[in-house]
């Protein structure tokens, strides 16, 4: 029993008020005008010499305010870097 009391006293003395840090939680601001892209599937189509390659993508989005989910198809993307990415707004 004495050992338990000694351990409790040592533990209570080892904690000081300086060790306690206040946690600041910043509120998350939702953009209700943004349909956030959650999934992208992209494909390429081989063309002619004049139009060598076209890309198209199927996007799945969700609006964080309304929880409405949508599917879109984006056609004739000429540059692979123009394909929308997950996390962007549509």
C-alpha positions as CSV (number, residue, x, y, z in Angstrom):
1,X,0.0,0.0,0.0
2,X,2.9,2.4,0.8
3,X,4.4,1.7,-2.6
4,X,1.2,2.7,-4.3
5,X,0.9,5.9,-2.4
6,X,4.6,6.8,-3.1
7,X,4.0,6.1,-6.9
8,X,0.9,8.3,-6.9
9,X,2.7,11.1,-5.1
10,X,5.7,10.9,-7.5
11,X,3.4,10.9,-10.5
12,X,1.4,13.9,-9.3
13,X,4.6,15.8,-8.6
14,X,6.1,15.1,-12.0
15,X,3.2,16.8,-13.8
16,X,3.3,20.6,-13.8
17,X,1.0,23.2,-15.2
18,X,3.6,24.1,-17.8
19,X,3.3,20.7,-19.4
20,X,-0.3,21.2,-20.1
21,X,-0.8,22.8,-23.5
22,X,-4.1,24.2,-24.8
23,X,-5.3,22.5,-28.0
24,X,-6.7,25.0,-30.5
25,X,-9.1,23.5,-32.9
26,X,-9.8,25.6,-36.0
27,X,-13.3,25.3,-37.5
28,X,-13.5,23.7,-40.9
29,X,-15.1,26.1,-43.4
30,X,-17.1,24.2,-46.0
31,X,-17.4,25.7,-49.5
32,X,-21.0,24.9,-50.5
33,X,-20.4,26.1,-54.1
34,X,-17.7,23.5,-54.5
35,X,-18.3,20.0,-55.8
36,X,-15.1,18.3,-54.6
37,X,-13.7,15.7,-56.9
38,X,-13.3,12.4,-55.0
39,X,-12.4,10.0,-57.9
40,X,-11.0,10.4,-61.4
41,X,-10.8,7.8,-64.2
42,X,-9.0,9.0,-67.3
43,X,-8.5,7.4,-70.7
44,X,-6.6,8.3,-73.8
45,X,-7.7,8.0,-77.4
46,X,-5.1,7.7,-80.2
47,X,-5.9,10.0,-83.0
48,X,-4.4,11.1,-86.3
49,X,-1.2,13.0,-87.2
50,X,-3.1,16.3,-86.8
51,X,-4.7,15.3,-83.5
52,X,-2.3,12.7,-82.0
53,X,-3.9,12.0,-78.6
54,X,-7.1,13.1,-76.8
55,X,-7.9,12.3,-73.2
56,X,-11.2,12.1,-71.5
57,X,-12.1,11.6,-67.9
58,X,-14.9,10.5,-65.7
59,X,-15.2,12.4,-62.5
60,X,-17.1,11.6,-59.3
61,X,-17.8,14.6,-57.1
62,X,-19.5,15.3,-53.8
63,X,-20.7,18.5,-52.3
64,X,-19.7,18.6,-48.6
65,X,-22.7,20.8,-47.6
66,X,-25.5,18.9,-49.4
67,X,-23.8,15.5,-49.6
68,X,-25.0,15.3,-53.2
69,X,-22.8,13.1,-55.4
70,X,-22.5,13.5,-59.2
71,X,-20.7,11.8,-62.1
72,X,-19.4,13.9,-65.0
73,X,-17.6,13.1,-68.2
74,X,-15.0,15.5,-69.6
75,X,-14.2,15.1,-73.3
76,X,-11.4,16.2,-75.6
77,X,-8.7,17.1,-73.1
78,X,-5.6,17.8,-75.3
79,X,-3.0,17.9,-72.5
80,X,-2.6,15.2,-69.8
81,X,-1.9,17.9,-67.2
82,X,-5.4,19.4,-67.8
83,X,-7.1,16.3,-66.4
84,X,-8.8,17.3,-63.2
85,X,-7.3,15.9,-60.0
86,X,-8.8,14.5,-56.8
87,X,-9.5,17.2,-54.2
88,X,-10.1,20.0,-56.8
89,X,-13.5,21.7,-57.2
90,X,-15.4,21.1,-60.4
